Amino acid sequence: MAVLLHPAPSVNPSRPAGRPGLSSTEAARRLAEVGPNAIVHEAARSRWVILRSQFASALVLLMLLAAGVSFSWARGRMARPSWWLFS
């Protein structure tokens, strides 16, 4: 595997190597425009809210209904005697 090394100006000629970053005026302008670079913490959700949100989808409810019908049908088939005429 060949490793190609290029000097920084040839990789990105619009950004000269050794440039320190934002100027103080640009940093102050962005701070005033956007605000500080801080993570906003949300309130913790309770476990019950998380559990309830798992069943908010109609597809999930349909799958639970299908599982319940399948389970009850299988239990009903196992409870029938071997001589039962209808399957």
Protein Blocks (a to p, Z undefined) as FASTA:
>chain_A
ZZddddfklmmmmlcghiabjcfklmmmmmmmnopcdddddddddfklmmmmmmmpfklm
mmmmmmmmmmmmmmmmmmpcfklmbZZ
